[in-house]
């Protein structure tokens, strides 16, 4: 890294370097005048002494803030575990530029949300995940019922996805006990439960957890209220409980007509609303339509804030349908369900998959009643722009997921094109993101 690289936009060093240089010049001027005049104590002596002191103050202040900026960047770089692979100067520059990244709000839950967050954090540290707290199944449901805390599972996944930690720590947070009374329970869930016990509320527990994991961004529950997700099925029956909804729909061979929360007047977290209002891009999904994405959006204040935000609103479609939730759904059916619950104008862009799934994997999903979501452009309003790319990725366990790098790159290219050009004050942010996208595309 050359000397010029240290004064690139984004490092916040130029101002202090200039101030320090000015301080040195002022100091030299004052001292030289004092030495030239000798021991003559008059008003000029006081003037030159004052100039010398001003120079010393400039040097002190600039030096202090130069080291403060470098130390902050150094700590961020160390947390990123990159010191053994890159020059420290490049890491410092990288860390500072992440701070200048676009303000992203991701709304949802489940595996899809955390998968996407892993890719987004490579472009920006200004990420806020707003996560559903309606889960009542699995280990989260057990802790919710026994300890009276909000379900930690989806929040844990998002925290781990955004964390800058050693691989061992991530493995520990996701570890599930295999025997005894804790069988099936995640260590991360227990960690959050313990943190909640020594905190004043669940929100504070998440913040403390974020500090422990060096989370790059913020994770907020959609609400701190103890809510129950309810669904009205097309046969008129009501089902209460997030985990019971798909089961009931399959058992009764009917579809979900609508979902809602009990109690119905829950208030969202204020920090979540503030993040939405200041966002550059709001992403809904990927994730289960009725049990991960919509449980956040049926909170009236969240839906209204999203619609009123000046950010671009993006819906990331699932690759596959889900039994008991979206059987037979095409892309237009997903959008209709969201607009039915939240009204029109909540989505500007849709990111959908057009890649093919390897036949041997697709057969397994078909046997489970899952089919690829068809992109029926003819049934989608003209004011919603659909972006189609191949996002198919089969992980090491043989499960179909969104390709997190491609998805994040597509979202950032959209932000670069639709957000930054509209604000001339953010030319440095545009410069950074364009370079970042270029680097990631070439990898």
Buried (B, 14 or more C-beta within 10 A) or exposed (E): BEEEEBEBBBBBBEEBBEBBEBBBEBBEBBBEBBEEEEEEEEEEBEEBBEBBEBBBEBBEBBBEBBEEBBEBBBEBBBBBEBEEEBEBBBBBBBBBBBBBBBBBBBBBBBBBBBBBBBBBBBBBBBBBBBBBBBBBBBBBBBBBEEBEBBBBBBBBBBBBBBBBBEEEBBEBBBEBBEEEEBEEBBBBBBBBBEBBEEBEEBBEBBBBBBEBBBBBBBBBBBBBBBBEBBBBBEEEEEBEBBBBBBBBBBEBEBBBBBBBBEEEEBEBBEBBBEBBBBBBBBBBBBBBBBBBBBBBBBBBBBBBBBBEBEBBBBBBBBBBBBBBBBBEBBBBBBBBBBBEBBEEEBBBBBBBBEBEBEEEBBEEBEEEEBBBBBBEBEEBEEEBBBBBBEBBBBEEEEEBBBBBBBBBBBBBBBBBEBBBEEEEEBEBBBBBBBEBBEEBEEE
